[in-house]
Amino acid sequence: MRTIELGADDISALSGVAAELSGRHGSVEDESFQNECRVYAEELPRGLRRALNEFRLAESPAVLVISGLPVDDATLGPTPAHWIGLPSARPTLPYDLAFYLIACLVGEPVAWATQQDGRIMHDVFPIREHAGEQIGWGSSEVLTWHTEDAFHPLRADYLGLMCLRNPDRVETTFADIGDADLAGELRDLLSQERYYILPDDSHRPRNQATAAGQEDARLGELRARGLQRVEQGLASPEPVAVLFGSPYAPYLRIDPAYMEGARDRLGPAGRAALDQIGAALDSATRAVALAPGDICFIDNYQAVHGRQAFRARFDGTDRWLRRLNLARDLRKSRADRLSARSRVIY
């Protein structure tokens, strides 16, 4: 993991660009903002742009934290109880804009029709009814390390997390595949397309918004198609490789919590291979407690991530992150988006 501390000049420049954008856009969900944000991001300090460019090109380290952006807790209001029904105008706007500006230098933000009403930027905070689940809105159970949206062929290249509130210093966990000790025979087994990953709970129909919140006909169409794809993935998942890409520096695709139900299909060698890579990643796991203003980018092809358990209060003071999924190339998802400019994947 590498940490970059923003200096006073960096913060001033970032705040200035964000302030200019806030005068023209009331939300990062505005398509006009999404269309022009990259142009404004090129005005950020060269040192910051150089560091983000190096992160993309070198593919090392797998986790990058940008620290130092000030967050005024009093302006945030309480941590919401749920993401359903939240207004488009949010008190988080200044931080959302800064996060988005930095993130679009790493990749193109994309949304899922089957997650959080198709919003481009997600909320991550504890929700009472999901407290014990393997989902980002959980709290009482450890969120097992995983590749984000591992089941999906169009999963993000990078995951971006911005911390707004973390009074209990809850740790985000991560493990870099490059730090895992994998023997040659094990790599060969894990490179075979014989493993099954089911869609995670955040994409499933029971966790979608109510019909009243789905007034956008186009988004409704995308969501319906996406849900159909999720149902198909639950009923008959296609076998995939856990390791892929370079045999010497492989990429990773794994989500143990959503692979457990299909272990009986693998045979003894396949099950043993999953157990061995699980142990290797456990040994390589590190943790960071993000502070308000910290922005963390995780290479979703090279690192898994998770979260430690914590006791949520559900009183408006709990941990609160904002999240972006970032793609290096929008064209690879063109068949699954309504238009070239659309960022919602079904």
C-alpha positions as CSV (number, residue, x, y, z in Angstrom):
1,M,0.0,0.0,0.0
2,R,1.2,3.5,-0.8
3,T,-0.1,6.7,0.9
4,I,0.0,10.1,-0.7
5,E,-0.5,13.1,1.6
6,L,-2.2,16.1,0.0
7,G,-0.4,19.4,0.6
8,A,-2.0,22.7,1.1
9,D,-1.6,23.6,-2.6
10,D,-3.2,20.3,-3.7
11,I,-6.2,20.9,-1.4
12,S,-6.6,24.5,-2.5
13,A,-6.5,23.5,-6.2
14,L,-8.9,20.6,-5.7
15,S,-11.3,22.7,-3.6
16,G,-11.3,25.4,-6.2
17,V,-12.2,23.1,-9.1
18,A,-14.8,21.3,-7.0
19,A,-16.4,24.7,-6.0
20,E,-16.6,25.7,-9.7
21,L,-18.3,22.5,-10.6
22,S,-20.7,22.8,-7.6
23,G,-22.0,26.1,-9.0
24,R,-23.1,24.2,-12.2
25,H,-24.1,20.8,-10.9
26,G,-26.1,19.8,-7.9
27,S,-25.1,16.1,-7.9
28,V,-22.5,13.8,-9.3
29,E,-25.4,11.8,-10.7
30,D,-26.0,14.6,-13.3
31,E,-25.1,13.3,-16.7
32,S,-23.8,16.7,-17.7
33,F,-21.3,16.6,-14.8
34,Q,-20.2,13.1,-15.6
35,N,-19.6,14.2,-19.2
36,E,-17.3,17.1,-18.4
37,C,-15.6,16.1,-15.1
38,R,-12.6,14.5,-16.7
39,V,-11.8,17.9,-18.5
40,Y,-11.8,19.6,-15.1
41,A,-9.8,16.9,-13.5
42,E,-6.9,17.7,-15.9
43,E,-6.6,21.0,-14.0
44,L,-5.6,19.2,-10.8
45,P,-2.0,19.6,-9.7
46,R,0.5,17.7,-11.9
47,G,2.1,15.8,-9.0
48,L,-1.2,14.3,-8.1
49,R,-2.0,13.4,-11.7
50,R,1.4,11.9,-12.1
51,A,1.0,9.7,-9.0
52,L,-2.4,8.4,-10.2
53,N,-1.1,7.8,-13.7
54,E,1.8,5.8,-12.2
55,F,-0.7,3.8,-10.1
56,R,-2.6,2.8,-13.3
57,L,0.4,2.1,-15.5
58,A,2.7,0.2,-13.1
59,E,-0.2,-1.7,-11.5
60,S,1.7,-1.5,-8.3
61,P,1.0,-1.1,-5.5
62,A,-2.4,-2.7,-5.5
63,V,-3.8,-0.2,-3.0
64,L,-3.3,3.6,-3.0
65,V,-4.5,5.9,-0.3
66,I,-4.8,9.7,-0.8
67,S,-4.9,11.4,2.5
68,G,-5.4,14.9,3.9
69,L,-8.6,16.2,2.4
70,P,-10.5,18.0,5.2
71,V,-14.0,16.9,6.1
72,D,-16.3,19.0,8.3
73,D,-18.3,16.4,10.2
74,A,-20.9,18.9,11.2
75,T,-21.9,19.6,7.6
76,L,-22.6,16.0,6.8
77,G,-25.6,15.5,8.9
78,P,-26.4,12.1,10.4
79,T,-25.2,8.9,8.8
80,P,-28.3,7.7,6.9
81,A,-30.3,4.7,8.0
82,H,-30.7,3.4,4.4
83,W,-29.8,4.4,0.9
84,I,-33.4,4.1,-0.4
85,G,-35.2,7.4,-0.7
86,L,-32.2,9.6,-0.2
87,P,-32.6,12.9,-2.1
88,S,-30.4,13.8,-5.1
89,A,-29.2,17.0,-3.4
90,R,-26.9,15.8,-0.7
91,P,-24.8,17.6,2.0
92,T,-21.9,15.4,0.9
93,L,-21.7,17.2,-2.5
94,P,-18.4,19.1,-1.9
95,Y,-16.7,15.8,-1.0
96,D,-18.5,13.8,-3.7
97,L,-17.1,16.3,-6.3
98,A,-13.6,16.1,-5.0
99,F,-13.7,12.3,-4.9
100,Y,-15.1,12.0,-8.4
101,L,-12.5,14.4,-9.8
102,I,-9.6,12.4,-8.4
103,A,-11.2,9.1,-9.3
104,C,-11.8,9.8,-12.9
105,L,-8.0,10.1,-13.3
106,V,-7.8,6.5,-12.4
107,G,-10.8,5.2,-14.5
108,E,-14.3,5.9,-15.8
109,P,-16.9,5.7,-13.0
110,V,-19.7,3.3,-13.9
111,A,-22.9,2.2,-12.2
112,W,-24.9,-1.0,-11.9
113,A,-28.6,-1.0,-12.7
114,T,-29.0,-3.6,-10.0
115,Q,-27.3,-1.6,-7.2
116,Q,-28.6,1.4,-5.3
117,D,-31.1,2.6,-8.0
118,G,-28.4,2.7,-10.6
119,R,-26.5,5.5,-8.9
120,I,-23.0,6.2,-10.0
121,M,-21.8,6.9,-6.4
122,H,-22.8,4.5,-3.7
123,D,-23.2,4.8,0.0
124,V,-21.5,2.3,2.4
125,F,-22.9,2.4,5.9
126,P,-24.5,-0.1,8.3
127,I,-28.1,-0.9,7.7
128,R,-29.9,-2.6,10.5
129,E,-31.6,-5.4,8.6
130,H,-28.3,-6.3,6.9
131,A,-26.1,-6.3,10.0
132,G,-25.1,-9.9,9.9
133,E,-24.8,-10.4,6.1
134,Q,-21.9,-10.6,3.7
135,I,-22.6,-7.3,2.2
136,G,-21.2,-3.8,2.3
137,W,-24.1,-2.6,4.5
138,G,-23.3,-5.3,7.2
139,S,-21.5,-4.6,10.5
140,S,-21.7,-7.4,13.1
141,E,-19.8,-9.9,11.0
142,V,-16.4,-9.7,9.3
143,L,-16.9,-8.9,5.6
144,T,-14.8,-11.6,4.1
145,W,-12.2,-10.4,1.6
146,H,-13.3,-10.6,-2.0
147,T,-13.1,-9.3,-5.5
148,E,-15.8,-6.6,-6.0
149,D,-18.6,-8.0,-8.1
150,A,-16.5,-11.1,-8.8
151,F,-19.3,-12.9,-10.6
152,H,-19.6,-10.3,-13.4
153,P,-17.4,-10.2,-16.5
154,L,-17.7,-6.4,-16.5
155,R,-16.6,-6.0,-12.9
156,A,-14.7,-2.8,-12.1
157,D,-11.0,-2.5,-12.7
158,Y,-10.7,-0.4,-9.5
159,L,-12.8,0.3,-6.5
160,G,-12.7,3.8,-5.0
161,L,-13.7,4.4,-1.3
162,M,-13.9,7.8,0.3
163,C,-14.2,8.0,4.1
164,L,-16.6,10.6,5.4
165,R,-16.9,9.2,9.0
166,N,-15.2,6.4,10.9
167,P,-15.3,7.2,14.6
168,D,-14.6,3.6,15.6
169,R,-11.6,3.3,13.3
170,V,-13.1,0.3,11.6
171,E,-10.5,-1.3,9.4
172,T,-10.7,-2.0,5.7
173,T,-8.8,-5.2,5.0
174,F,-6.9,-6.1,1.7
175,A,-4.5,-8.6,0.3
176,D,-2.4,-8.2,-2.8
177,I,-2.2,-11.4,-5.0
178,G,1.5,-10.5,-5.5
179,D,2.1,-11.0,-1.8
180,A,0.5,-14.5,-1.7
181,D,2.7,-17.5,-1.8
182,L,1.3,-19.7,-4.6
183,A,3.2,-22.7,-5.8
184,G,3.4,-23.4,-9.6
185,E,1.0,-26.4,-9.4
186,L,-1.5,-24.4,-7.4
187,R,-1.4,-21.6,-10.0
188,D,-2.1,-24.1,-12.8
189,L,-5.1,-25.4,-11.0
190,L,-6.5,-22.0,-10.2
191,S,-6.0,-20.9,-13.8
192,Q,-8.5,-23.5,-15.1
193,E,-12.1,-22.4,-15.8
194,R,-13.7,-24.7,-13.2
195,Y,-14.8,-22.4,-10.4
196,Y,-18.2,-20.9,-9.8
197,I,-19.0,-17.5,-8.3
198,L,-22.6,-16.6,-7.6
199,P,-24.0,-13.0,-7.7
200,D,-23.6,-11.3,-4.3
201,D,-26.6,-10.2,-2.3
202,S,-26.3,-6.5,-3.2
203,H,-27.4,-7.3,-6.8
204,R,-30.3,-9.6,-5.8
205,P,-33.9,-8.6,-6.3
206,R,-34.7,-8.5,-2.6
207,N,-32.3,-5.7,-2.1
208,Q,-33.6,-3.4,-4.9
209,A,-35.5,-0.2,-4.3
210,T,-39.3,-0.1,-4.1
211,A,-41.2,0.3,-7.3
212,A,-42.1,3.8,-6.4
213,G,-38.4,4.8,-6.6
214,Q,-38.1,3.5,-10.2
215,E,-39.8,6.2,-12.1
216,D,-37.1,6.4,-14.8
217,A,-38.3,4.1,-17.6
218,R,-34.9,3.7,-19.2
219,L,-33.3,2.8,-15.9
220,G,-36.2,0.5,-15.1
221,E,-35.4,-1.4,-18.4
222,L,-31.8,-1.7,-17.5
223,R,-32.6,-2.9,-14.0
224,A,-34.9,-5.5,-15.3
225,R,-32.3,-6.8,-17.7
226,G,-29.7,-6.8,-15.0
227,L,-31.9,-8.6,-12.6
228,Q,-32.5,-11.3,-15.2
229,R,-28.8,-11.7,-15.6
230,V,-28.4,-12.0,-11.8
231,E,-31.1,-14.7,-11.7
232,Q,-29.4,-16.6,-14.5
233,G,-26.1,-16.4,-12.6
234,L,-27.7,-17.8,-9.5
235,A,-29.4,-20.6,-11.4
236,S,-26.6,-21.7,-13.7
237,P,-23.3,-19.9,-13.1
238,E,-20.6,-20.3,-15.7
239,P,-17.2,-21.7,-14.7
240,V,-14.4,-19.2,-14.5
241,A,-10.7,-19.2,-13.6
242,V,-9.6,-17.7,-10.3
243,L,-6.2,-16.6,-11.7
244,F,-5.9,-15.2,-15.2
245,G,-3.7,-12.9,-17.3
246,S,0.1,-13.2,-17.0
247,P,1.2,-16.6,-15.6
248,Y,4.0,-14.7,-13.8
249,A,2.0,-11.9,-12.3
250,P,-1.6,-13.1,-12.5
251,Y,-4.8,-11.2,-11.9
252,L,-7.3,-12.5,-9.4
253,R,-11.1,-13.1,-9.3
254,I,-12.5,-14.7,-6.1
255,D,-15.3,-14.3,-3.6
256,P,-15.3,-17.1,-1.0
257,A,-18.6,-16.2,0.5
258,Y,-20.4,-16.7,-2.8
259,M,-18.4,-19.7,-4.0
260,E,-19.2,-21.9,-1.0
261,G,-22.5,-23.1,-2.3
262,A,-20.8,-24.5,-5.5
263,R,-17.9,-26.3,-3.9
264,D,-19.4,-29.7,-4.4
265,R,-19.0,-29.2,-8.2
266,L,-15.3,-28.8,-8.0
267,G,-14.0,-32.2,-7.0
268,P,-11.2,-32.7,-4.4
269,A,-8.5,-30.9,-6.3
270,G,-10.6,-27.8,-7.0
271,R,-11.7,-27.6,-3.3
272,A,-8.1,-28.0,-2.1
273,A,-6.9,-25.3,-4.5
274,L,-9.5,-22.8,-3.1
275,D,-8.5,-23.7,0.5
276,Q,-4.8,-23.1,-0.3
277,I,-5.3,-19.8,-2.0
278,G,-7.6,-18.8,0.8
279,A,-4.9,-19.5,3.3
280,A,-2.3,-17.7,1.2
281,L,-4.4,-14.6,1.0
282,D,-5.2,-14.7,4.7
283,S,-1.5,-14.6,5.4
284,A,-1.1,-11.7,3.0
285,T,-4.0,-9.7,4.5
286,R,-3.3,-6.2,5.7
287,A,-5.6,-3.5,7.1
288,V,-6.0,0.3,7.1
289,A,-8.4,2.3,9.2
290,L,-9.5,5.1,6.8
291,A,-9.9,8.5,8.4
292,P,-12.4,11.2,7.2
293,G,-11.1,12.6,3.9
294,D,-9.0,9.5,3.0
295,I,-9.6,8.2,-0.5
296,C,-8.6,4.6,-1.1
297,F,-8.2,3.0,-4.6
298,I,-8.1,-0.8,-4.7
299,D,-7.0,-2.5,-7.9
300,N,-9.9,-5.0,-8.3
301,Y,-7.8,-7.3,-10.5
302,Q,-4.9,-7.6,-8.1
303,A,-6.3,-7.2,-4.6
304,V,-9.1,-8.5,-2.6
305,H,-10.7,-6.4,0.1
306,G,-13.0,-6.7,3.1
307,R,-13.9,-5.1,6.4
308,Q,-13.5,-5.9,10.1
309,A,-16.7,-6.4,12.2
310,F,-17.9,-3.6,14.3
311,R,-20.8,-2.7,16.6
312,A,-23.1,-0.3,14.8
313,R,-25.1,2.1,16.8
314,F,-27.7,3.1,14.1
315,D,-27.9,6.5,15.7
316,G,-26.5,8.7,12.9
317,T,-22.9,8.5,14.0
318,D,-21.8,5.2,12.3
319,R,-19.0,4.7,9.8
320,W,-19.9,6.2,6.4
321,L,-18.0,5.8,3.1
322,R,-18.8,6.8,-0.5
323,R,-17.9,4.3,-3.2
324,L,-17.2,4.4,-6.9
325,N,-16.6,1.5,-9.4
326,L,-14.0,2.5,-12.0
327,A,-13.5,1.0,-15.5
328,R,-10.3,1.5,-17.5
329,D,-12.3,1.1,-20.8
330,L,-16.0,2.0,-21.2
331,R,-16.1,0.4,-24.6
332,K,-15.9,-3.2,-23.2
333,S,-19.3,-2.6,-21.6
334,R,-21.0,-0.8,-24.6
335,A,-23.3,-3.7,-25.4
336,D,-24.6,-3.5,-21.8
337,R,-25.3,0.3,-21.7
338,L,-28.0,2.3,-23.4
339,S,-25.7,4.7,-25.1
340,A,-22.1,5.6,-25.4
341,R,-22.4,8.3,-22.8
342,S,-24.5,6.2,-20.4
343,R,-22.5,4.8,-17.4
344,V,-25.2,2.4,-16.1
345,I,-24.4,-1.3,-16.8
346,Y,-27.2,-3.8,-16.8
